[in-house]
Amino acid sequence: MRCLRGTAPSASGPHTVDGHIPPVPRGPDSTATMTAGQLLREDPQPCRHSPPALHPAIVPSYPPPESDADESWVWSQIKAEARRDADAEPALASFLYATVLSHSSLDRSLAFHLANKLCSSTLLSTLLYDLFVASLASHPTIRAATVADLLAARSRDPACVGFSHCLLNYKGFLAIQAQRVAHVLWAQNRRALALALQSRVAEVFAVDIHPAAQIGKGVLLDHATGVVIGETAVVGDNVSILHHVTLGGTGKAIGDRHPKIGDGVLIGAGATILGNVRIGSGAKIGAGSLVLIEVPPRTTAVGNPARLLGGKKGDDMPSESMDHTSFIQQWSDYTI
């Protein structure tokens, strides 16, 4: 199989796009004047077992809400993290340079990475790269959704140590980005290629999302293994879905036959939702539940078959709080 390759500096030297790492200013007032490239690390001798933490001025725990250029902001964080990790772990230097640091933008880095992940002996990485770049360049809404997905993973998943970690290693994130491109192809009536791309995503990431399915922005597929989303399914914005979730049909019926998931919904691991049923905004589906009925907004559905628990008031969305167990006392006398 042929994959795209970038030219990387030697693994024994510094790893940045311009070939050097600027010195880090010291002193009580130096932080205010540091650039992203200068705030790579606070310790000049990084630990080889775990990467040093980035300065909070470069990668805070959540993005600044007042930012008007989220894409540029997130891309700067990804590059800063990649430089730090390449310096801390020489074994990854070539990979990080080829996949992140040699690219001028997030969409080109993502296109390169997806092309190398999904290529095969007959589906060449160069073809895939051109396909992804063209789709991302001509559809700003896809790029905006990509950034929203990165922000969602960083804020909702405590195991997500950085934006670059999500971009490079989260197969749920990568599967959604590839599906968005396949969705564009489907809409353009290039359905054979869209289905071929769906097949490769299923093989590589163990995530099966039909190209016709409509996926919102700010979506987190946590762990993602075994997620299946059918042809006429709709997933709203800011939804969190755990592994082994199925949004499927009820049999051989054709037409509109898959679930419609509202904004801010949390779907627990192993849950199955079948048929053209609506899951209201802010609803919660308990892990392992089988849902065959509509779920009103702000309501929890749990069990097999699922039964509904009382609605929840408040501003917090289950998909953002990632609270999987608050319903348990209403459902049974089991104590955690």
MARTI-129650 format. One record per atom (N, C-alpha, C, CB): residue in one letter; z, y, x. Coordinates in steps of 0.2 Angstrom, whole numbers, plus 5000, padded with zeros to 4 digits. Each point is the difference from the previous one (the first is absolute). Glycine has a CB too. Example, Ala and Ser with C-alpha at 12.3 -4.5 7.8 and 13.67 -1.06 7.14 Angstrom:
// residues 2
A503949725066/A500050064996/A500050065004/A500649944991/S499050115007/S500150065004/S500350054996/S499049975006/
***
This chain:
// residues 336
M500049945004/M500050064996/M500050065004/M500649944991/R499050115007/R500050065004/R500450064997/R498949975004/C501550065000/C500550054997/C499950075004/C500849914996/L499350145001/L499950065003/L500650015005/L499550054990/R500349985016/R500550015005/R499950085002/R499949885004/G500750144999/G500150065002/G500150005008/G500450054989/T499550005014/T500250005007/T500750035001/T498850025003/A501649945001/A500750025000/A500250015008/A500349944990/P500150115011/P500350005007/P500349945003/P500150134998/S500149875008/S500349945003/S500750004997/S499450015010/A500849924989/A500749994997/A500650035004/A499549904994/S500350115012/S500650025004/S500150085000/S499849905007/G499750144990/G500150075000/G500250034994/G499250005009/P500850064990/P500250044994/P499449994995/P500750085006/H499549924988/H499549994995/H499950054995/H500249885001/T499450175000/T499950054995/T499250015000/T501150065001/V498749984994/V499350014999/V499750045006/V500150004987/D500350055015/D499850045006/D500249985006/D500050094993/G500349855007/G500149975007/G500750015003/G498850005002/H501650044995/H500650025003/H500550024994/H499550045011/I501249954991/I500550024996/I500350065002/I500249884997/P499850185000/P500350065002/P500849995001/P499150074994/P501249965011/P500750005001/P500450024994/P499850025013/V500749954986/V500450024995/V500550065002/V500049884995/P500050175001/P500450065002/P500749984999/P499150084997/R501449955007/R500749984999/R500450074999/R499949905007/G500650094990/G500450074999/G500250004993/G499450065009/P501149984989/P500350004993/P499550034995/P501150015005/D498450034997/D499550034996/D499349985000/D500750105001/S499249845003/S499449985002/S499649974994/S500449985012/T500049994983/T499849964995/T499550044995/T501049935000/A499250134999/A499650054996/A499350015002/A501050054997/T498949945010/T499350015003/T499649945002/T500550115004/M499849834995/M499749945002/M499449994995/M501149955005/T498450024998/T499449974996/T500149934998/T499250095005/A500449884991/A500049934998/A499949965006/A499650024989/G500050005016/G499949965006/G500550005005/G498950024998/Q501550045001/Q500650005005/Q500649974998/Q499550115003/L500649884990/L500649974997/L499949934999/L500350104995/L499449865010/L499949935000/L500749965000/L498850025005/R501650005000/R500649975001/R500650045003/R499349905001/E501350094998/E500550045003/E500349975006/E500350034989/D499549905012/D500249975006/D499449995005/D501049944994/P499050085012/P499449995004/P499949935002/P500250115004/Q500349854995/Q499949935002/Q500149964993/Q500450015012/P499049984984/P500149964994/P500249935001/P499150084995/C501349905000/C500249934999/C499449954999/C501250044996/R498749915008/R499449964999/R500149954994/R499850015012/H500949984985/H500149964995/H499950034993/H500849945008/S499350124992/S499950044993/S499850075002/S500849934994/P498750095002/P499750075002/P500650054998/P498849974998/P501250095006/P500550054999/P499850044994/P500250015012/A500350014985/A499950044994/A499650075001/A501149954995/L498550065001/L499750075000/L500450054998/L498949954998/H501050115005/H500450064998/H500050014993/H499950055012/P500649974984/P499950014993/P499650064998/P501149954999/A498850095006/A499550064998/A499349975000/A500750085005/I499149864998/I499449974999/I499949964995/I499950015012/V500649944987/V499949954995/V500750004996/V499249935007/P500950114988/P500650004996/P500049944995/P500050135001/S500549864996/S500049944996/S499650004994/S501149995003/Y498750074995/Y499550014994/Y499650065002/Y500849954991/P498650065006/P499550055002/P500350074996/P499049925001/P500850135002/P500250074997/P499750014994/P500250045011/P500149974983/P499750004994/P499650074999/P500949944995/E499250115010/E499650064999/E499449995004/E501050074999/S498849885004/S499449995004/S499450004996/S500649935008/D498950124994/D499450004996/D499449965003/D500450114997/A499849865009/A499549965003/A500349935002/A499450105005/D500749864990/D500449945001/D499649955005/D500550014989/E498849995010/E499649955004/E500150025008/E499249994990/S500750085011/S500150025007/S500749985003/S499150094998/W501449934998/W500749995002/W500149925001/W500350104993/V499549865003/V500149935001/V499649975006/V500249994987/W499250045014/W499649975005/W500350025007/W499050014993/S501350055007/S500450025006/S500649965002/S499650124998/Q500749864996/Q500649955001/Q499849935003/Q500650064991/I498849925006/I499749935002/I499850015008/I499649984988/K500150075014/K499850015007/K500650005005/K499050064996/A501549985001/A500650015005/A500449935000/A500150124996/E499949844999/E500349945000/E499649955005/E500550024988/A498949985011/A499549965004/A500150015007/A499249994991/R500850085011/R500150015007/R500749985003/R499350104998/R501249914998/R500749975002/R500049935001/R500550094994/D499249875001/D500049935000/D499649975006/D500250004988/A499250045013/A499649985006/A500350005007/A499050034993/D501450035007/D500450015006/D500649955001/D499750124999/A500649864995/A500649965001/A499849925000/A500650084993/E498849915005/E499749935000/E499349995003/E500849974990/P499150025016/P499450005003/P499549954997/P500550045010/A499849904987/A499649954998/A499650024994/A500849925004/L499550134992/L499650034994/L499650065002/L500949964993/A499150065013/A499750075002/A499250004998/A500850015009/S498949944993/S499249994998/S499950004993/S499849945011/F500650024985/F499950004993/F500250074997/F500349885000/L500250155002/L500250064997/L499550065001/L501249975001/Y498550035005/Y499550055002/Y499449984996/Y500550015012/A499249934988/A499449994997/A500150014992/A499749915009/T500850084988/T500150004993/T500250074997/T500349885001/V500150155003/V500350074998/V499850055004/V501049944996/L499250065011/L500050065004/L499250025002/L501149975004/S498549994995/S499350025002/S499650034994/S500049915009/H500350094985/H499750034994/H500250074999/H499949884995/S499750155002/S500150074998/S500350024993/S499050025007/S501049924989/S500350014993/S500349944998/S499250094998/L501249924997/L500349944997/L499549954996/L501050074998/D498549964999/D499549964997/D499649965005/D500050084990/R499949945016/R499649975005/R500449945003/R499350105002/S501349924999/S500549955002/S500149944996/S500650095006/L499549934987/L500049944995/L499449964999/L500850084994/A498649965007/A499449964999/A499949955006/A499550104994/F500749925012/F499949965006/F500549944999/F499750105007/H500949914991/H500549954999/H499849954995/H500950085004/L498949944990/L499849964995/L499449965002/L500450084991/A499149955012/A499449965002/A500249955005/A499350104999/N501149915006/N500249945004/N500449954997/N500050085009/K500449944986/K500449954996/K499649954996/K500950085000/L498649954997/L499649974995/L499349975002/L500650074992/C499249945014/C499449985002/C500049925001/C499850115006/S499649874994/S499949925001/S499449995004/S500649974989/S499249975012/S499449995004/S499350024996/S500649905006/T499550114988/T499450024996/T500150074996/T499849884999/L500850145001/L500150074998/L500350045006/L500349964988/L499250085015/L500150035006/L500550064999/L498949965004/S501550055002/S500550064999/S499650065000/S500849935006/T498650084998/T499750065000/T499750024993/T499749975012/L500149984984/L499850014993/L500650024996/L499149925001/L501450055000/L500650024996/L500350075002/L500349884999/Y499750135007/Y500250075002/Y499650054997/Y500449955011/D498950054989/D499650054997/D500150004993/D499249985009/L501049974988/L500149994992/L500650044999/L499449894999/F501250105005/F500650034998/F500050075002/F500649905003/V499150125002/V499950075002/V499750044995/V500049975012/A499450014986/A499650034995/A500450014993/A498949955005/S501450004993/S500450004994/S500650055000/S499749884998/L500750125008/L500550045001/L499850085000/L500649905006/A498850114998/A499850065001/A499750044993/A499749965012/S500050004984/S499750024994/S500550004994/S498949965004/H501750024997/H500549994994/H500750035002/H499349904995/P500850165005/P500650035002/P500649974996/P499450115004/T500549874990/T500649974996/T500249945003/T499550054990/I500149915014/I500249945003/I500450025006/I499049944996/R500850115008/R500450025005/R500750024998/R499050035006/A501050014989/A500750024997/A500449954998/A499450104996/A500349855001/A500449944998/A500249965006/A499349994989/T500350005016/T500349975006/T500650035003/T498849975002/V501250104998/V500650045003/V500649994995/V499250085005/A500749924989/A500549994995/A500349935001/A499550084992/D500149875009/D500249935001/D500449995006/D499049964995/L500850085011/L500450005006/L500750034999/L499050015006/L501050054990/L500650034999/L500549964995/L499450115001/A500349854995/A500449964995/A500349945004/A499250024991/A500549955014/A500249955004/A500650025004/A498949945000/R501050125003/R500550035005/R500650024996/R499150045007/S500949984987/S500650024997/S500349954996/S499550114999/R500249844999/R500349944995/R500249945004/R499350054991/D500449945015/D500149935003/D500450025006/D498949954996/P501850025004/P500450025006/P499849965006/P500950024992/A498649935007/A499849975006/A499450035003/A500449904995/C499350155002/C499550045003/C500250055005/C499449994989/V500550005017/V500350045006/V499650065001/V500549905005/G498950104993/G499550065001/G499450004996/G500550015011/F499150044989/F499450004997/F499549965003/F500250124996/S499849885011/S499549965004/S500249924998/S499950095009/H500749894990/H500249944999/H499749974993/H501050025006/C499050034989/C499649984994/C499350005001/C500950054994/L498850005009/L499350005001/L499749945004/L500150125000/L500349855005/L499749955004/L500249934998/L500150085009/N500549914987/N500349944999/N500149984993/N500550025011/Y499550034984/Y500249984993/Y499349974997/Y501050095000/K499049854999/K499449974997/K499950024992/K500149915008/G500550114989/G499950034993/G499750065000/G501049944997/F499250115008/F499650065000/F499349995002/F501150055004/L498749915001/L499349995002/L499649974994/L500449995012/A499949964984/A499749974995/A499850054995/A500649905002/I499850154996/I499950054995/I499450055002/I501249994996/Q498850035011/Q499550045002/Q499349975000/Q500950065007/A499149884995/A499449964999/A499749994993/A500349945011/Q500250054984/Q499850004993/Q499750064998/Q500949914998/R499450155004/R499750064998/R499350015002/R501250055001/V498649935005/V499350005002/V499649954996/V500450035011/A499949914988/A499649954995/A499950034993/A500549915007/H500050134991/H500050034993/H499450055000/H501249984998/V498750065007/V499550045001/V499349964999/V500750095007/L499349864997/L499449965000/L499849974993/L500249975012/W500350014985/W500049974993/W499750054995/W500949935003/A499350134998/A499850064996/A499350025001/A501150044999/Q498749955007/Q499350015002/Q499549944999/Q500550085009/N499849874987/N499649944999/N499849965006/N499650064990/R500849955015/R499949955006/R500549955000/R499550105007/R500449864988/R500649954998/R500049945004/R499950044989/A499549945014/A500149945004/A500450025007/A498849964995/L501150105007/L500350025006/L500850014999/L498950055004/A501249984990/A500750014998/A500449944999/A499650104994/L500149855003/L500349934999/L500149975007/L499549994989/A500050025016/A500049975006/A500650035004/A498849985000/L501350084999/L500650045003/L500749974997/L499250105002/Q500849904992/Q500649974996/Q500149935003/Q499850064990/S499749905011/S500249935003/S500350005007/S499049964993/R500750095011/R500350005007/R500750035000/R498850025004/V501350034992/V500750024999/V500549954998/V499550114997/A500349854998/A500449944998/A500149955005/A499650024989/E499949975015/E500149955006/E500450035005/E498949954998/V501050115004/V500450035006/V500750024998/V498950045005/F501249994989/F500650034999/F500449964994/F499550115003/A500249844994/A500349964995/A500250054994/A500449925008/V499250134991/V500050044994/V499450004996/V500950085006/D499149914988/D499449994996/D499950064995/D500049875002/I499750184999/I499950054995/I499350014998/I501050065005/H498849934989/H499350014998/H499750075001/H500249914992/P499250105011/P499750065001/P500050054994/P499349955009/A500750024985/A500050054994/A500750024998/A499049944996/A501550035007/A500750024998/A500150085002/A500449885001/Q499950154995/Q500250075001/Q500750015003/Q499250044991/I500849995015/I500650005004/I500250075001/I499849895006/G500850144992/G500250075001/G500250015007/G500350004989/K500050065012/K500250025007/K500849995001/K499050085001/G501249925005/G500749995001/G500249934998/G500250124998/V499449835003/V500249934998/V500249975007/V499150004990/L501549965009/L500349965005/L499949924998/L500850105003/L498849875001/L500149924999/L500449985006/L498849994995/D501849995003/D500649995005/D499949925001/D500850094996/H499149905010/H499949935003/H499349974998/H501249984999/A498650034994/A499349994998/A499749934999/A499950115005/T500449854999/T499749935000/T500049974993/T500449985011/G499050004987/G499949974993/G499950044994/G500749925005/V499350154996/V499850044995/V499349994997/V500850095005/V499249914988/V499349994997/V500050054995/V500049885002/I499450164998/I499950054995/I499349994997/I500850085006/G499249914987/G499449984997/G499550064999/G500649914995/E498850075003/E499450054999/E500150064996/E499349905001/T501150104993/T500050054996/T500850035000/T499149954992/A501250035013/A500750035001/A500050075002/A500449895003/V500150154995/V500150075002/V500750015003/V499250044991/V500849985015/V500750025003/V500150075001/V500049895006/G500550144991/G500150075001/G500250035006/G500350004988/D499950065013/D500250035006/D500849985001/D499150104998/N501049905009/N500750005002/N500349934997/N500150125001/V499549834999/V500349934998/V500249965006/V499250004990/S501349965010/S500249955005/S500049934998/S500750095005/I498949874998/I499949934998/I500249965006/I499050034992/L501449925007/L500249955005/L499649945000/L501250044998/H498949925007/H499649945001/H499949954994/H500350015012/H499249954988/H499949954995/H500050034993/H500549915008/V499350154991/V499950024993/V499349994998/V500950095002/T499049894991/T499449994997/T499950054994/T500049885004/L499550164996/L499750034994/L499449974998/L500550115004/G499649844991/G499449964999/G499950004992/G500349935010/G499250034989/G499849994993/G500349944997/G498950055002/T501049934991/T500349954997/T499649944999/T500650084994/G498849925008/G499549945000/G499350025001/G500849964991/K498750025005/K499350015001/K499750064997/K499949885001/A500650164996/A499750064996/A499750045005/A500949994991/I498650055006/I499650055004/I500250074997/I499049925003/G500850135001/G500150074998/G500750025003/G499449984989/D500950075008/D500650035002/D500649954999/D499550124998/R500749855007/R500449945000/R500650005004/R499049944996/H501150125008/H500550005005/H500550054999/H499249955008/P501450054995/P500550054999/P499950075002/P500849915002/K499550144995/K500050075002/K500650025002/K499150024992/I501050005014/I500750015003/I500050085001/I500149895006/G500450144990/G500150075001/G500350035006/G500249994988/D499950075013/D500250035006/D500849985001/D499150104998/G501049905008/G500749995002/G500349934998/G500150124999/V499549835000/V500349944998/V500249965007/V499350004989/L501249965010/L500249955005/L499949934998/L500950085004/I498849884999/I499849934998/I500349955006/I499050034993/G501549945005/G500449955005/G499649945002/G501050044995/A499249935011/A499749955003/A499949944995/A500550035011/G498949944989/G499949944996/G499950014992/G500649945009/A499350134989/A499950014993/A499349994998/A500950085001/T499049904993/T499449994997/T499950044994/T499949885005/I499650164994/I499850034994/I499349984998/I500850105004/L499249884990/L499449974998/L499750044993/L500349895005/G499150124995/G499650024994/G500050085000/G500449914994/N499250125002/N499950074999/N500650034997/N498849984999/V501850025005/V500650034997/V500250065005/V500449894996/R499950165001/R500250065003/R500750005003/R499250064993/I500949965013/I500750015003/I500150075001/I499949895006/G500550144990/G500150075000/G500350035006/G500249994988/S499750075013/S500250045006/S500749995001/S499150094998/G501149905008/G500750005002/G500349934998/G500150124999/A499549834999/A500349944998/A500249965006/A499350004989/K501149945010/K500149965005/K499949934998/K500950085005/I498849884999/I499949934999/I500449965005/I498850024995/G501749945002/G500449965005/G499649945004/G501050034992/A499349965013/A499749945004/A499949944997/A500550055010/G499049924990/G499949934997/G499850004992/G500749965009/S499350104989/S499950014992/S499349984998/S500950095000/L499049884994/L499449994997/L499950054994/L500049885004/V499650174997/V499950054995/V499449994996/V500650085007/L499449914986/L499549994996/L499950064994/L500149875002/I500450174998/I500150064995/I499950065004/I500749934992/E499250125004/E500050075002/E500850025002/E498950034993/V501150015012/V500750035002/V500050074999/V500149905008/P500450134988/P500050074999/P500250045007/P500349984988/P499550085012/P500250045006/P500850005001/P499050074999/R501249935008/R500750005002/R500449944997/R499950125000/T499849825000/T500349944997/T499949955005/T499850034988/T500749925012/T500049955005/T499849934996/T500850065007/A498749904996/A499849944997/A500249955005/A499050054993/V501449905005/V500249945005/V500149944996/V500650095007/G499249854997/G500149944997/G499349964999/G501150044995/N499049905003/N499449964999/N500149964993/N499749995013/P500050034982/P499650064999/P500450065000/P499249944994/A500550125008/A500450065001/A500350034994/A499350025010/R501350004990/R500350044995/R500150075002/R500549904994/L499650155001/L500050075002/L500850025000/L498850024995/L501350025010/L500750035000/L499950074999/L500449925008/G500250124990/G500050074998/G499750045005/G501049984994/G498750085003/G499650055004/G500550035005/G499250014991/K500650025014/K500450035005/K499850085000/K500149895007/K500450154993/K499850075000/K500150035007/K500450014988/G499350045014/G500150035006/G499350025003/G501149935002/D499050105004/D499350025003/D499849955005/D500350124999/D500149845004/D499849965005/D499649944998/D501050035006/M498449964997/M499649944998/M500149945004/M499150084998/P500949864999/P500249945003/P499649985006/P500349964989/S499050065011/S499649995005/S500250045007/S499149984992/E501350075007/E500250045006/E500749985002/E499350094996/S501149894999/S500749985002/S500049935002/S500550084992/M499049885006/M499949935002/M500749964998/M499250035010/D501149994985/D500649964997/D499849944996/D500650115000/H499549835003/H499849944997/H500549974996/H499249995009/T501450034991/T500649964997/T500450044995/T500049935011/S499950134988/S500550044996/S500049974992/S499850105008/F499749874990/F500049974993/F500449945000/F498950054998/I501349925007/I500349935000/I500649994995/I499649995012/Q500850064988/Q500649994995/Q499850014993/Q500750055009/Q498849984989/Q499850004993/Q499649934998/Q499950135001/W499949845004/W499649944999/W500449935000/W499050065005/S501549945000/S500449945000/S500750025003/S499049935001/D501450024999/D500750015003/D500049995008/D500549974989/Y498950025014/Y500049985007/Y500250065004/Y499149924998/T501350075007/T500250065004/T499849995007/T501050014993/I498750055009/I499750005007/I500650035005/I498850024996/
***
